[in-house]
Amino acid sequence: MKNRRTFLKTAATAAAGLTVAPAFSFSIINKPRPVDDLIIGHGEYRYKVYKDWAKISAVHNPLLNCHEMVQDQKGRLLMIGDHTANNILVFDKSGKLLDYWGTQYPGGHGLTLTNEGGEDYLFIVDCGYYTDKTGQGRAQAGQVVKTTIDGNVVFNIGHPRTIGIYKDDERFQPTEVAVAPNGDFYVADGYGSDYIIQYNHHGEYIRHWGGHKNDDPNYNLNNAHGVAVDLRDPADPKLIVTCRNDNAFKYFTLDGKYIRTANLPGAFVCRPVLDDQNLYAGVCWSVTREGQKWYPNTGFVTILDQKDNVLSNPGGEAPEYKDGVLQPMFQATGAAKVFNHGHDVCVDEDKNVYVCQWNANKTPPVKLERV
């Protein structure tokens, strides 16, 4: 893999001196430009939009969908996508491409960073859904792989049916992993059977919950697309699980006991991303004012405080409360309509937000610079 990567990097460097037609390049300028100084968001959470932040060529680093992004301890931004020419793209904060690797994750979807003994590791989630050469979508069993920060495999957890926790008719198409301080990790089977599966740091099964047929409906999950460990109150850690089809996040204890639900009407939210005391999430779809759901190209970003109050909706309309109840949220209109389908966000130390998108015409992440 190293030899192939070295060859590809050499070829890409040589090609960089050639003239590239704008139609085949995401960004070929030295400094990203804002979109007509467009500022989106609300209250204290407002941002200048940089759509051409990523300095990559569609010829040398093709994209299908940009799914998730994390920042490592060196300050690098690592993004996972589902194009097997380069599943992982590594950027600096200026948008310069530093590295790329990964050819074995056709459903590259989830990317989670964990630090063990001062070393960064990744959990890579292949959701098992991919598009073949004819453009047709095909489903296969997903996989969860722990790797070093540069992609060397540590272990693969395998299909949960092999250890007897899935029935033969239960599909496994995982979407996300979250890691607890003790090393336990939680797999969200968001495109499969909607279970949350807990393993110890060796990848040994502990328990699972969720699914669709619980006596207590609070435990039912409906498109458990994302999962995150919430340490905003260190004395009371929680697990936040996305219920995207229900426009909600559900809170559980780390051993799977239900706590509460944060309802976000109109917002089909993806992974919860925690920074300081706030929760950020990409919104893949919102509803129309006529009540149409799953309407294409209606995404935005939403930001919540520790009490689940929506503070800002960059790319969406301002949150509205009536008698303390959040009203349905919509994508913004006009110039503030920035996103197609918000899939994930990454927040850097300057509180800038990088937005990965699904089904956005094969475009790279958008940078939102905090103002």
N, C-alpha and C positions, 0 to 999 in steps of 0.2 A: 504494500500500500504506500510506503514511504517513497519508493522509486517512482510509482505512478504519480504521486502527489508532486514530487520534485519536477518530473517531466511536465506536468500540467502547469505548474507555476512558472517554469521557464518559458513555456510556449505562450502563456498569458502575458508575461512581461515583454516578450518580443513583439507580441501583437499590439501592445499598448501604444506603440509608436505609430501605428497605422491610423489612417482616418476612418472613423466609424460613423456610419450614417446615423443621424439622430433617431430614426425609426427603430434601430436595433440597440439603442443604449438607454439605460435608465438615467444615468447621470455621467457626463463626461466633462464637467467643469470642476475647477479647483475648490470653489466655495459654494455650498448650498445656498439657494436663495429662498426667501419666504414667498408665499403665494400672495403677491400684492400687499404685503404687510398685513395679511389677514390674521386677526386675533379671534380665537374662539374660546368658549368656556364661560363660567359665571362666577361672580363673587371674587374670592381670593385665588381661585383656580382658573386662571386665564392663560392662554398659550398662543404663541406665534407659530404658524404652520410652515414646515419645511417638507415639501413632498419629494424633492430631489436630494434628500440627505445622503442616501446610500450611493457611493461611487462605484458602481459595478456595471458590467456590460452583460446584456441579455445573451450575447453570443458566447461569452466565456463562462458565465455563471448563470445559467438559465433558472428560472423560477416557475413553479406552478402556484402553490399557495404558501404564504409566509404564516406559519402557525404560532410559534411561541418564541420568546426571547428572554434570556437571563444575563446578568452581569457577574463576571467572576471577580476574584480578589485582586486581579491585576487591572481591573477597570475595563476589560474587554467585554463587548456585547456579542453573545453567541445566539444565533437564530437557527431554529429548525424549520425545514420545509419538506415537501414531499417530492421534490425532483431528485432523482438518484444520480444526477451528475455531481451534485453537491448538497447532501442533506443538511449539513451544518455549514453556515457561513459565520465568520468571526470578523467583527468590525471594531475599530476604535470609535470614540465618541464623535469624531468629526465625520464619520461615515466611510472612512478608508477601509477597504477590505484587507484584512491581515492574513487570513487563512481560510481554507475550505476543505472539507473532507466528508466522507460518508457516502456510500453508494448502495447500502443494503437495507434501506428503510423506505420502501415505496409508499407506506402510509405514515411517514414521519409526521408526528402530531404533537406530542408532549415533550417538554424539555424542563427538567428540574435540576437545580444546582444544590449540592450539599458539600459541606466542608468537614473533613475528618482528619484530625491531627495536623491541621494546617494545610492539608492538601484538598484541592477542589476535585469533586467527582460529578458526573452527570447521570441522571436517569433519563433514558431516551424511551419514549413510548411510540411504537408503531401501531396505529389503530387498526391496521389490517385492511383498510379500504384504499384502493388505488385505482388509477385510470390507465387502461392499457393503450396500446398504439392505435386502436380504432376509435379512441375517445370514449369507450364504454367503461362505466364503473363496475368494479368487481370486488366482492368481499371475501376476505380470508381471515383466519385466526390472527389476532394481533400478538404483539410481543412487548415485554418490558425488559430493558437491558440496562445494567449499570456499567458505566465506562469510566475510564480516566478522563481528564479534561481534554485530552487530544484523541479520544476515541478507542483506546484499547479496552477490550471487553473484560469486565471483572466477573459478572455472572448474568445469566438470563433466568428469570423465574419460571419460565415454562407455562403451559396451559393449566389453569386451575382444575380442569377435569382429571389431570394425571395424579392429583393428590386427593381426589374424591370430593371436592367441594362444589363442583358443578355437575348438573345432570346432563345426560347426552343431548337434550334438546335446548340447553342453555348456551347462548352464543357468547364468546369472549372477544370483544373489540375495545380494548382499554384506550383511554384518552389522556390520562394524567396521573402523576405521582406527587405525593407530598411527604416530607421527611420530618419526623419529630426529633427533639433534642437528644433522645436516647438512641437514635438510629433506626427505630421502627419506621417503616414506610407504609403508605396507604395508596393502593391502586384504585383509581376510579374507572369502572367499566362502563363508561358513558355512552358508547355506541353499541354495547352488547346487552348484558342483562341488568345493568344499573346497580350492581353491588359495589360496595366499598370493601376491599380486601386488605387486611392488616397483616404485615410480615415483620419479623425482627430484622436486625441489621445484617444477618446472614442470608436473608431471603427465605426464612422458614415461616410457614403459615401460623398465624395466631388466631384470627377470627374474621368473620365477614358479616355484613348486615346490609340492609337496603333491599333492592329489588322492587317488586310490584305487588306482592300479595300478602302484606302484613295486616294483622288485626288492627293495629294502631296505624292509621294512615300517615301519621307524622314520619314514619320510617320508610314510607314508599318514596322512591326516587324516580324522577322522570327526566331522562337525559342528564345523568350525573357527569356533566362534561368536564368539570374541574374540581380540584380539591386543594386545600391549603391548611397548614397548621398555623393557628392564630395565637401568637405570643404577646399580644398587646397588653394583656394582663398576665405577667409571668407567673403569678400565683394561681391562675385559673386558665390554663391552656385549653384551647378548643380546636375542633376540626370544622372547617367550613366546606360545605359541599354544594356545588352548583346543581340546581334543578332548572335547567335551561328552558324546558318546555313549559314549566310552571311560572317562569319569570320570577325566580326566587333563589336565595341562598338559604340552606339549612345548616344550623349549628348543632354539633354533637360534642360530647366529651371524647377524649382520646381513646376510650374503650367502647365507643359506639352508642352512648345513651343520648337520646334526643334532648335538645335544649330549647331551641326557638327557630322561627322562620322569619327571614327578612324578605318581605314581598316587594317586588319592583315591577309594578304593572306596566305592560307594554314593552319591557326590555328583555330580550332573549340573551341573557348574560353568559359569558364564558368563564374562564378561570378567575377566581379571586386572587388579587395580587396585593400584598400588604406592605405598606411603607409608613414608618412612624405609626401614627394612630389612625391612618386612613386605609380604606380598601378601594382599589382601582380595578376596573374590569372592562374588557372590550364587550360591546353589545353587537352581536352578529346581525340581528334583525330587530326592528321595532314594528309596532302595529301602525296601520294607517288610521286617520280620523274616522274612516268608515268602518273600522273594526277588522280590516283584513290582517291576518297573521302571516308570518313567514314571507312578508313582502320583500322582494329583492332590492338590494342596494339601499337599505334603510338603517345602516349601522352607525354607531357613535361610540363614545367612551363615557363611562359613568364613574363618579367618585363619591364614596360614602364615608361618614365619620364612624367612630367606634360604637355609636348608638344606632347605626344603620340609617341615619338621615342622609339623603342625597344632597351633596354640596354643590356639584357642578356636573354638567353633561357636555363636555367638549364635542362639537359636531352634532349635538342634539339641542332641543329646546330647554330652557331653564326649568328645573324641577318645580312643581307646583303642589302645594299642600292645602287641603281644605279641611278644617276642623282636625288638624293633625294627621290627616290621611293623605298619603302620596297619591296623586292622580296619574293616569296613564302617561307614559313618557314617549316622545316622538323625536324623530330625526329633525334637525333644523332644515329650514328651507333657504333658498338663495345661496349666497357666497359661503355661508357657514356650513353648507352641506358638503362635508369634506370626505367622508368615508363611504366605502361600499359595504363591507361587512367586517366590523371590528372583531378580531379573534383573540388577541392577547396584547398586554402592555408590559413594558419594563420601565421602571422609574429609577433614574440615576441619582447620584448624590447631590446634584444641583436641582433636583425635582423636575427635570425635563422628562418627558414621557415619549417612549418609542412605541408605535402602534403597528402590530402585525395584522395583516388582513387575509381572510379567506376569500376566494373568488373575487379578486380585485384586478382582473385583467393582467395577472402575472407581474404586478408591481411590487417593489420592495417596501420595507417599513417606512412609515411617515414619522418624522420627528416633530414633537410639540415642545417648543422652548418656553419655559415658564417665564411669565412677565410680571 
